Amino acid sequence: MNETIARRITGIAGVATAAALIVEVPLYFIYSGPPPDSNVLARLLIGIIALAFLLVFVTAFRELVKRVSPPYEWAGSMAFATGLVYVTVTLVSSGLEAGAVIAVDHPIDPTIAVSGTYILYGSISRLMLAFFLTSVGYAIARTNLLPRWTGRSAYLLAGVNLAFVPSLFFGNTPANFYAANGWGTTALMGAIFSYWLLAVGISTYRSATRLTAAEEKGGRGRPGVGTVSA
């Protein structure tokens, strides 16, 4: 895989992940009480698809860092490892929710009824995502493979995720902003991450186009450096 292909795959996977997450999050707010099984299973299926694309994103990002700057391959590997853990934890949470909904013969709200997901979706996911974003931000800052705003925003979002790690001490009411399974801890953080990933995915894909144009003109500069807007 050359650098251009790595940028394109990373960009496409990022946009696809973001698109699925953007569709998924509003489904959590349609019903005030226990939602019908169709709603829960639909949003879980969309989330699973999003996580599959995210796995492609973290894998391609590691390859991209390796191609752009081999000395910082370890940072790409750190982003891959923490991203993989985040995907795994969230998939387990989705499986627990889906199993609970399928097993009962009446509507339930799995965000409350399935207690095993409280800190999986909450504190654990927030911590893993913070490590992932920090690794991505560091890799971008050191290699200049994307514009500076992508790295700086990754650091900022990592800090916000860290702020929600202690939420496990504040109960299990989804309607509360800061709770183990609160809407701020889970839905809001997921929404912010999805829009960040959308922007980064678009920027990464566009950088592949600029790289191809530079190669055709015989240029050697990298199109994704911080001095280039995207």
Disulfide bonds with the S-S distance in Angstrom:
none
